[in-house]
Structure formats: C-alpha cells, structure tokens
Amino acid sequence: MAELLLAPMSLSLITQLAPPGKSVRMVGLWLAATASGNALAGALGLLWGSWPNHRYFALLVISSIGAALVLLIKQRSLDRTLGQTATVA
C-alpha cells in the first residue's frame, strides 16, 4: 500500500530533478531500480526458511541501517538539489 501511495510522488520528484530532456530516461531508471529492489526483496525472502530467525532479522536491520547511513551522507546534496528545484519551479 505504501508503494502505491508513494509512487506518484517519487515519479514527480524524479521528473523535477532530471536534467532537461532526460526525464523519460530517469523515470525508466527509477522503475528499473524499483524492479531490482523488489527482486532483491524476493530473493531475501527465500532465506527465511534456511536461515535462523535471529540472523535473518539481523540482516534486515543491518541493511536498513546501511540505507539510512547512505541517505544521511547524501542529505546535504539532496537538500541543495531539492532547494534549487523549488526555486526554479
């Protein structure tokens, strides 16, 4: 449900941030990244039966913390890019 609610906003953001003339390519890249993420989530779900529960959930926690760290590292450049987009629009 969350993906259905966030998809229109993310596609709008991608088209705003894309360089002129490359928005279609960026939307395609976004959809490919979403498909890759869904495939990775499915592959991760296959580990449920073969791994002990504590290892499985530890992997989920570590990957979530890793993604949060990447976003924190990139936050300044994202804020700058989004701020420039807001003034242009």
N, C-alpha and C positions, 0 to 999 in steps of 0.2 A: 504494500500500500504506500509506503514512504517513497519508493522509487517512482511510482505513478504520480505522486504529488510533486516530487522534486524535478522530474524530467523536463517539464516545460520551462521551469526557471533556469535550469542548468543550460538548456539549449539556447535560451535567450542570452544568458551571460556569455556563452561561447561565441555567439554571433556578434556581440558587442565588443568583445576583446580581440576578435580575429582581425588580422591586417586587412585593409581594403582589397576586395577581390578574392580573398581566400576563405571566406566564411563557410562556403559549402564544403571545402576540404577539411576545415576544422570541425564542423559538425560530424562529418564522416569519421574523423579520427576519434571524436568523443564517443560516438556509437560503437566503434571498434574497441575502444578502451572499456566501455561498459560490457560488451560481449565477452571480452577477455576476463574481466573481473567476475562475471557470472560463471564462466567456465572454471576459473580458479576456485571459486566457492564450491562448485560441484565436485571438483577433484578433492578439495579439502574435506568435503562431506563423506567421501569414500573412506577416509581414515578413521571415521567414527567407530567402525566395527573392529578394526585391527589394532588400534592404539588404546592404552588405558585412558580413562576419562580425565585424570589429572594432567596428563601430557597433552591431550587434545585441547583442553581449555587453556592450558598454559601457552600453547602455540597461538590460540586466538587472542589472548591478552597481549602477548609479545608483538604480534603483527599489528594490533590496534595501537599500541603504544608507539611502535615504529612509524605508523602512518601519521599519528598525531605529532611526533617529533619533526617529520618532514614538513608538515603544514606550519608548525611553529617556526622552523628555519626559514621558510619561504613567505612568512606572513608579511614582512616589511615590503617585499617586492610586489606581493599581491595587493596590499593596501595602496601602494603607489600606483599600480596599474589600474585598479578599480577607481581610484580617485581621479585619474586623468580621464577615464571613460565617463565618469559622472559629469565632469565639467564640459566635455565635448558634446554630450548628448543633450 
